[in-house]
């Protein structure tokens, strides 16, 4: 009798862990705002009165099942936005819980492609320190768009969940030369984002460039391709300074992939660790511009073509290696990271700049369009220093996700994570293929120690809630979660 019970226990345990059927649900929803609307991503205020491309949220839901018993779930939602405020994430989860009682909303992951031609998402009611002074009339208000956005995303998640069916998936990776490291280092060790490289004091480009393109493919029970997730270690910032609503490089990528694989295929674009990368070339600019002119193809179309080629090549290689009994395990952990400490010099300088901006606005209110963000950006450092005096070791709470799917793993973080950290995770992970997704949350750069030494935008205290010490901890906490999935 005892042997029988042990056998049945082991049979159930092994079945629940390994013999799990994969269920797939997908949906796509338009999140384009009403015009006119304020755009996020630059220090000066921009008002869009034209839509160049739509903005979308693309949902892929995976569930592992043992018969009628659900084992685990992951919800990927890729959004054509600059980042995902905590307000949006929490409101989406609350709305989904009302529509799907009992659903594990902590398994919902929202991530941004980081297009700088999408709406402003936070006002004074949020936690962000980067605030625009927006007109109260004549344009879509932040709260109005946020309510619209949350409703659209929640309904898309519910739609994907209720339409899920047994399916299969495959995965692989290719390469596409899309991102450039955007931090220029000079002979005096100073670093500047988008600095000039064609001058005598230029020394080197600061960091590595990650050109791998990770692709996940999903089929339904009729063996029809219904969705794909594509990770590129580059923010959607080719047209970042425009005055129009634009999904940037991900719109032509989706259009190209839908043209090849079918209009109904959902394409979720994921941004890899790319806090120090962008699609803008730093050197060889004249030669590259000549090729663009001769080819009669825009930069954004050229980028989209490179990504399409990498994804299509990967698909052709792995399309017959489908898995319907994938091990799916999703771990969520809330961790504390030490906040970057503000020095006395940083405090004094930030107070000076913030006060100067405030005085400019007082003299000429029209100047708020240009300097209100500067006032709040530097003013946030003053506030942090005051808090730091009371609590000398402030901690920052953040949420990370690790999802095992067969031999591969996806891990997420909220930051604009410098590429070196992503490479560390990929190099040390026990998974066959490790996909790092940044901007699954409220953003803020997380620089390396060498970047902080060089200074410059993205590595100064105003750009960072968490510094290199926290970056090391983030890597270790993520790897601990990944390794545990394989050790089990």
Protein Blocks (a to p, Z undefined) as FASTA:
>chain_A
ZZmmmmmmmmmmmmmmmmccdddddddddfbdcdddddehifbdcddfbdfbdcdddddd
ddddehjacfbdcdddddddfbdcfklmmmmmmmmmmmmghiafklpccddehiabbccf
bdfklmbfbdcdddfehiacfklmmmmmmmmmmmmmmmmmmmgccdddddddddddfbcc
fbdcdfkopacehiafkbfklmbdfbdcdfbdcddddddfkopafbdcddddbddfklmm
pcbdcekjmlmmmmmmmmmnopklccddddddfkkgcfbdfbhklmmmmmmmmnopafkl
mmmmmmmmmmmmmmmmmmmmccfkbccdddddddddddddddfklmmmmmmmmmmmmmmm
mmmmmlmmmmmmmmmmmmmmmmmmmmmmmmmcbcdddddddddehjbccdddfbdcdfkl
mmmmmmmpmbfbdcddehiajejidddfklmmngpehiamklpmbdfklmmmmmmmmmmm
mmmmmmZZ
